[in-house]
Amino acid sequence: MSEFKFIFTGTPGAGKTTAIGAISDQPPVVTDASTTDDLKETKDVTTVAMDFGEITLDEGVKVHLYGTPGQERFRFMWDIIVKGGLGLIILLDHSRANPIEDLDIYLDNFSGFIEETGAVIGITRMDVESLNELDLEDYYTHLEGRGLALPVIPTDVRDRDEVLMLLDSLMAMLEYN
Amino acid sequence: MSTKIKFSDSAKTFIEDKINDMFDMCGDIYGAVISSVDGHLVLDVVKRELPVKKISAMTSSLMALGETVSKESDQGNCQYVSVINENGRVMVLRVGDSLTLTTLSTQDSNLGMVLSASTKATADIAEALQQN
């Protein structure tokens, strides 16, 4: 039976833990700690090490799902978690002040991994009031400017089908490449 | 972004005193770092140069992993996490709900003494913070 490892990363509060929980066959393993900084205004806990879940797809393919902490101070965990990974899902909270700047943080830090494997971008929280006036096209334009052609998909991370769509897109991309 | 946990000057002095007591009790401990559970540096007392901000983030991950392993193994609460290395030891303990204490000691240190001194320090600090 084939086994894959995919990694969820992205901004704090974008929904990495929720996304893994939405599709994992078992309740995910989480490493939450109480927030003690400005993030406390939006969430009580944050991932400080990793999330882990797994899903067996129809074809019997087992996918291990790893979530990284979102904050840059946990960058050492990003380097640890990507080892052996086959693809990256970047989740961006669209309601933040500058999600394009956020995107660059993950594109820069995971550049080698993305080059070797592939990535899809899930845009979350498009249904809440936003601090910016960006739309999907702006993400594509920015990616194009960086010489990247990656799928950008609006995603409600609470919806299993929408998170599976991210996985499907990533797998299709990897197969095509 | 930084933690909103701040100590008053008197609390800071008290904690530093308790850390120095810990150094006196176990001379092989050369560094103590107090961090928030989400990985921010709150206070440090070190006898040699150390990347204390990085240590804060890393030890919060370590503690969370220890607690998760303990929970998944059905072994109750995690009391401390220790890393035994070629050139020293790192020990991470909870201080109340929001903080951790990380002690760094030499490779010659007696693990029992390090644990005993660190545990006493965390209890003293937690009690003082509760009273504040």
Interface residues (C-beta under 8 A of the other chain):
Chain A: V29 V30 T31 D32 A33 S34 T35 T36 D37 D38 L39 K40 T46 V48 A49 M50 P69 Q71 R73 F74 F76 M77
Chain B: M1 S2 T3 K4 I5 S36 V37 D38 G39 H40 K53 K54 A57 M58 S60 S61 L62 A64 L65 E67 T68 E72 D97 S98
